[in-house]
Amino acid sequence: MLAADSMLQTSKLGLGIPRRRRIDGTTGPDSVKLGFRTRSAAQEQRSESGEMDSRWWLSCFRVCVVKGKKAEVESIRRGEDLWDAALAAQQGSFPEHLVVMVNGLVGSADDWRFAAEQFVKKLPDKVFVHRSECNSSRLTFDGVDLMGERLAEEVISVVKQRRGVHKISFVAHSLGGLIARYAIGRLYEPITTMESSVGTDDHEDRGTGINGRIAGLEPMNFITFASPHLGSRGHRQLPFLCGLPFLERRASETAHLIVGRTGKHLFLTDNDDGKPPLLLQMVDDCDDIKFRSALHSFKRRVAYANANFDHMVGWRTSSIRHQRELPKHHLLVHDEKYPHVVYVDKGYRINNHNEVSTVAEAPKDELEEEMIRGLKQVSWERVDVSFQKSRQRYIAHNTIQARILKIVKSYWLNSDGADVIFHMIDNFLI
C-alpha cells in the first residue's frame, strides 16, 4: 500500500491535516489513524510570521496503521509526499532518495499524480516522491524568480523533516522546468575537491562529478518535460501562433497582461534594475545564484520534448537545440515498449549535420543563441516524443507527463503518455 501525506488547509482551526490515500486513489478512515491538536495563539502567530514550529507539525500526525503495523509518519506543510508505507514501516525508515515533482503554468501537484504513484510502485524501497504545491494555479503568474524562491524554501522544509534523505532529483513539466532550474541555483552548495573525490563512481563519463550539493543532498537526476528552456519568444517557440511574425511580436508585447511577470520572463522582455533577461542570466553562474554549477552537479540532465502537436512549447526550446539539430523524420524509431518515444540522444556525441533535419533554419535570435551556448556547457540527454498517432495528440503538452484527464465529474481518461513516464523511471539513476 502506498501512503500519501497532504496538507489540507483548515482556515478555522489553522490546521494542516494529513490525508492517506491508497494507490487506487480511494480514501478511507480504515487505512489511517490520525491524532492532531490545535495550535496555541503563540504558535499561530509564529506560523503567520513565517516561522515553523516543527514540533507542533510533527505532533499533528501521530500514528498510522499499515497492515496491522504502526509507523510514525511526518507531516508536511505544503505539497504531498508519497511512499510505500508498508515497506517504510517494515524497514523503520524512509527511502533515501527524494524526488521533487514540479507542475507547470496554471498547474497543481495533482498533475503529477500518476507519475508519482508509478515511481513508488516501481521503486518502493528507493524513492519517496514530493509533489510540490507552492506554485499552483494563478501563483504561476508571479515570475520564475519568485516561484523558484518558493520552491527552494519548500524543498528545504521537506529535507529538514525527512532526516534520512541523502539524494535528490527533480522532475518538472513545462514552466516547472524553469522554476526548478532557478530553485536548484538557490539551493546549490559547492563542496571541496577532497569531498568531491569521495563517492565518485562510474558516472563520471557523463561529463559530471560530485562537485556540489543541492539542499545538502547528492544531486542525481534533473529531468524536464516540454519545458521552454529558451523561452517562448523565438520563431515557432509558441506553436499555436503558427509561426506568423506579427502574432509572435504581439504575443511578446502582451504576454505580461495575461500571465503577469511570468510572461515577461518567458518572452525575455524583463529588464529588472537594468539587468539582462532572467532566462539569459540563468544559463550561467551569477554572483549570488550558481545556476550553471547547480545543473552541472547533477549526474544526469534529461530533456523530454514533443516533436509535434505541442501547441504551447516548441520542439527547439524544449530540447535545447537549433533547428538544424532536430532529428530527421527517417531517424525516428518505433519502440514497442515505449511507443511514443521516437528518438533518444544520450548526449555522448555531437550531432552530425548529415543526420539532422533539413528544415529551414529559424531566423537567428542572438538571445536564443546565447542561451543555447550557455545551456550546452553541460551535457543533456534528449528524449523526443511523438503522439502523432494518438487520439490525445492535440493535447500533447499535457499528455507527455501522463496527466490523467477529467472529462466529466465521474469519468477519468487515462493518458497515452504512460509509456513516457515508464521510460523515465526505467532510466532513472538511483
Salt bridges, closest charged atoms under 4 A:
ASP5 OD2 - ARG162 NH2 3.90
ASP30 OD2 - ARG22 NH2 2.95
GLU44 OE1 - ARG39 NH2 3.55
ASP53 OD2 - ARG46 NH2 3.12
ASP53 OD1 - ARG55 NE 3.99
GLU74 OE1 - ARG162 NH1 3.72
GLU80 OE2 - ARG21 NH2 3.51
GLU80 OE2 - ARG131 NH2 2.09
ASP81 OD1 - HIS130 ND1 2.59
ASP81 OD2 - ARG162 NH2 2.66
GLU96 OE2 - LYS167 NZ 3.70
ASP110 OD1 - ARG131 NH1 3.81
ASP111 OD2 - ARG403 NH2 3.42
GLU117 OE2 - ARG21 NH2 3.48
ASP142 OD2 - ARG150 NH2 3.08
ASP145 OD1 - ARG261 NH1 2.83
GLU149 OE2 - ARG186 NH2 2.70
GLU154 OE2 - HIS130 NE2 2.60
ASP201 OD2 - HIS203 NE2 3.92
ASP202 OD1 - HIS203 NE2 3.56
GLU218 OE2 - LYS299 NZ 2.45
GLU248 OE1 - HIS235 ND1 3.50
GLU253 OE1 - ARG250 NH1 3.63
ASP270 OD2 - HIS265 NE2 3.93
ASP272 OD2 - ARG261 NH2 3.37
ASP284 OD1 - ARG292 NH2 3.74
ASP310 OD2 - HIS397 ND1 2.99
GLU325 OE1 - HIS322 ND1 3.21
GLU325 OE2 - LYS376 NZ 2.62
GLU355 OE1 - ARG349 NH2 4.00
GLU361 OE2 - ARG324 NH1 3.86
ASP365 OD2 - ARG233 NE 3.03
GLU368 OE2 - ARG316 NH2 3.15
GLU369 OE1 - HIS322 NE2 3.13
GLU381 OE2 - ARG206 NH1 2.85
GLU381 OE2 - ARG300 NE 3.06
GLU381 OE1 - LYS346 NZ 3.67
ASP384 OD1 - ARG321 NH1 2.98
ASP419 OD1 - HIS340 ND1 2.85
ASP426 OD2 - LYS337 NZ 3.67
